[in-house]
């Protein structure tokens, strides 16, 4: 995606989603599994869509790392592998 982040705050989050939806307007995400580590969750997510300009299909599996405080996500990162997600929070599976 253009811009590449990091995206900060509400405006940054909006900008990230606008960038994504401008190139993949029919983007879909399905959470397949969630590892609950207390204040951090690691969901495995399947993303699908079609590119706006070419119609080329897109499908990928990513692992999100989400840190929670008072029921709100305060930080998250998309990682290309489960190992990278655990490494992002200083853990090994």
Secondary structure, DSSP 8 states (H G I E B T S, - for coil): -TT-----HHHHHHHHHHHHHHH-TT-EEEEEEEEE-SSEEEEEEEEEEE-TTT--EEEEEEEEEEEEETTEEEEEEEESSHHHHHHHTT---
